[in-house]
Amino acid sequence: MAKKIISTPKQDRRDLLNQEQADEQYWQARQQLAGTRQVETEIDGGLGVLLDKRFLYHGSPVDNISQFNEAEETTIGTGVYLTSQADIAIGYARLRANHRKGKSPVIYEVEVNNLKILDLRKNDNVVKILQGFKLYLADLYNSPNQPRRPSWQIAIRRAINTIESHTVNSGNLRKVTFNTSPYFSEYIQSLGYDGLVAFEGGEGDTVGDHDSYVIF
């Protein structure tokens, strides 16, 4: 690719790069290259990982993003959603672009440094964290400062009951967190983490199962 760009007239190089970046193979090759230049170290006895240097990806129908905001659609926490899999980010970008008239899919490569991330790719960690989160939700439910709306109470009770059912693992965390994402992020932050990583299912035929890094 570098040789191809160098041999191309300067005025045409941007168009060439844009053309190459529209090809999924470009990002797959770039992901493989990035994999040789990143470090993810276990911490806290395996409960978390330190992202010393990590390259992650985000797919969007919006171009020229200079700063990410919290995701509007949250499943396992509130924050910025990234993945280590470039092809998954491309799938999300295409999916979102298809739902917006006149938009084209865009993929962003993000370098993340020195962040403590809770590792919920491990079932043992999920069980451990959810036991603490259950107590956190119970305290919220009983707090006089919290809203007493019926829908809120139902969501909290349902999350607690789901945790007690022992059916939640690293691949279906959203069974608990879909309606309690802000509280889950608050709880994880109270443990000293800057975000979390877990596995999620995909969307339709476009996006397969993947890891999601949620940066608070």
Buried (B, 14 or more C-beta within 10 A) or exposed (E): EEEEBEEBEEEEBEEBBEEBEBEBEBBBBBBEEBEEEBEBEEEBEEBBBBBEBBBBBBBBBEEEEEEBEBBEEBBBBBBBBBBBBBBBBBBBBBBBBEEEEEBEBBBBBBEBEEBBBBBBBBEEBBBEBBEEBBEBBEEBBEEEEEEEEEEBEEBBEBBBEBBEEEEBBBBBBBBBBBBBBEBBBBBBBEBEBBBBBBBBEBEEEBBEEBBBBBBB
